[in-house]
């Protein structure tokens, strides 16, 4: 139970720090079955789906470059990924 509680606390702290972390609405732990349950937001799309959607938008744009997605969208994705990994590192989830 303590590792489950630690994960809940860590996720809440990270959510306060960075908006790319999912929102948890509530949680519970069944002692008898030793199972944790978390109710959280459902993401609208995966990273793969988002990139494919951006690619389709880029193809329909008037841009003459041959990038898969625009440079600005790539930059936005990299910034979000960097911020997520940095937060995970600060909270000792990854080293």
C-alpha positions as a Markdown table, in Angstrom:
| # | Residue | x | y | z |
|---|---|---|---|---|
| 1 | Unk | 0.0 | 0.0 | 0.0 |
| 2 | Unk | 2.8 | 2.5 | 0.8 |
| 3 | Unk | 4.2 | 2.3 | -2.8 |
| 4 | Unk | 0.7 | 2.9 | -4.2 |
| 5 | Unk | 0.3 | 5.9 | -1.8 |
| 6 | Unk | 3.7 | 7.2 | -2.8 |
| 7 | Unk | 2.8 | 7.0 | -6.5 |
| 8 | Unk | -0.4 | 8.9 | -5.8 |
| 9 | Unk | 1.4 | 11.6 | -3.9 |
| 10 | Unk | 4.2 | 11.9 | -6.5 |
| 11 | Unk | 1.7 | 12.1 | -9.3 |
| 12 | Unk | -0.2 | 14.9 | -7.5 |
| 13 | Unk | 3.0 | 16.8 | -6.9 |
| 14 | Unk | 4.0 | 16.5 | -10.5 |
| 15 | Unk | 0.6 | 17.5 | -11.7 |
| 16 | Unk | 0.9 | 20.7 | -9.7 |
| 17 | Unk | 4.3 | 21.3 | -11.4 |
| 18 | Unk | 3.6 | 20.4 | -15.0 |
| 19 | Unk | 0.3 | 20.3 | -16.9 |
| 20 | Unk | 1.4 | 17.4 | -19.1 |
| 21 | Unk | 0.7 | 14.9 | -16.3 |
| 22 | Unk | -2.8 | 13.3 | -16.3 |
| 23 | Unk | -5.4 | 14.5 | -13.8 |
| 24 | Unk | -6.3 | 12.0 | -11.1 |
| 25 | Unk | -9.9 | 12.4 | -9.8 |
| 26 | Unk | -9.8 | 9.8 | -7.1 |
| 27 | Unk | -8.2 | 6.6 | -6.0 |
| 28 | Unk | -8.8 | 3.6 | -3.7 |
| 29 | Unk | -6.9 | 0.6 | -2.5 |
| 30 | Unk | -8.6 | -2.8 | -1.8 |
| 31 | Unk | -6.6 | -4.3 | 1.1 |
| 32 | Unk | -8.2 | -7.7 | 0.6 |
| 33 | Unk | -7.2 | -8.0 | -3.0 |
| 34 | Unk | -4.1 | -5.8 | -2.7 |
| 35 | Unk | -5.2 | -3.8 | -5.7 |
| 36 | Unk | -5.1 | -0.1 | -6.3 |
| 37 | Unk | -7.6 | 1.8 | -8.4 |
| 38 | Unk | -7.2 | 5.2 | -9.9 |
| 39 | Unk | -9.8 | 7.3 | -11.7 |
| 40 | Unk | -8.1 | 9.6 | -14.1 |
| 41 | Unk | -8.8 | 11.6 | -17.2 |
| 42 | Unk | -8.9 | 9.8 | -20.6 |
| 43 | Unk | -6.4 | 11.2 | -23.1 |
| 44 | Unk | -7.9 | 12.2 | -26.4 |
| 45 | Unk | -5.1 | 10.8 | -28.5 |
| 46 | Unk | -1.8 | 9.1 | -28.3 |
| 47 | Unk | 1.4 | 10.8 | -29.4 |
| 48 | Unk | 1.4 | 8.7 | -32.5 |
| 49 | Unk | -2.1 | 9.8 | -33.4 |
| 50 | Unk | -1.2 | 13.5 | -32.6 |
| 51 | Unk | 1.8 | 13.4 | -34.9 |
| 52 | Unk | -0.2 | 11.8 | -37.7 |
| 53 | Unk | -2.9 | 14.4 | -37.3 |
| 54 | Unk | -0.3 | 17.2 | -37.4 |
| 55 | Unk | 1.2 | 15.5 | -40.5 |
| 56 | Unk | -2.2 | 15.6 | -42.3 |
| 57 | Unk | -2.7 | 19.3 | -41.3 |
| 58 | Unk | 0.8 | 20.0 | -42.6 |
| 59 | Unk | 0.1 | 18.3 | -45.9 |
| 60 | Unk | -3.0 | 20.5 | -46.4 |
| 61 | Unk | -1.2 | 23.7 | -45.6 |
| 62 | Unk | 0.3 | 26.0 | -48.2 |
| 63 | Unk | 3.8 | 25.2 | -46.9 |
| 64 | Unk | 6.3 | 24.2 | -49.5 |
| 65 | Unk | 8.7 | 22.3 | -47.2 |
| 66 | Unk | 8.9 | 18.5 | -47.0 |
| 67 | Unk | 8.8 | 18.1 | -43.3 |
| 68 | Unk | 6.6 | 15.4 | -41.8 |
| 69 | Unk | 5.2 | 18.0 | -39.4 |
| 70 | Unk | 6.0 | 21.7 | -39.1 |
| 71 | Unk | 9.1 | 22.8 | -37.3 |
| 72 | Unk | 7.0 | 24.7 | -34.7 |
| 73 | Unk | 4.9 | 21.6 | -33.9 |
| 74 | Unk | 8.1 | 19.5 | -33.6 |
| 75 | Unk | 9.5 | 22.1 | -31.2 |
| 76 | Unk | 6.3 | 22.1 | -29.1 |
| 77 | Unk | 6.4 | 18.3 | -28.8 |
| 78 | Unk | 10.1 | 18.2 | -27.8 |
| 79 | Unk | 9.5 | 20.9 | -25.2 |
| 80 | Unk | 6.6 | 18.9 | -23.6 |
| 81 | Unk | 8.7 | 15.7 | -23.7 |
| 82 | Unk | 11.7 | 17.5 | -22.2 |
| 83 | Unk | 9.5 | 19.0 | -19.4 |
| 84 | Unk | 8.0 | 15.6 | -18.6 |
| 85 | Unk | 11.3 | 13.8 | -18.4 |
| 86 | Unk | 12.8 | 16.7 | -16.3 |
| 87 | Unk | 9.9 | 16.4 | -13.9 |
| 88 | Unk | 10.3 | 12.6 | -13.7 |
| 89 | Unk | 14.0 | 13.1 | -13.0 |
| 90 | Unk | 13.4 | 15.8 | -10.3 |
| 91 | Unk | 11.0 | 13.4 | -8.5 |
| 92 | Unk | 13.5 | 10.5 | -8.8 |
| 93 | Unk | 11.2 | 8.4 | -11.0 |
| 94 | Unk | 14.0 | 8.2 | -13.6 |
| 95 | Unk | 17.7 | 8.9 | -13.2 |
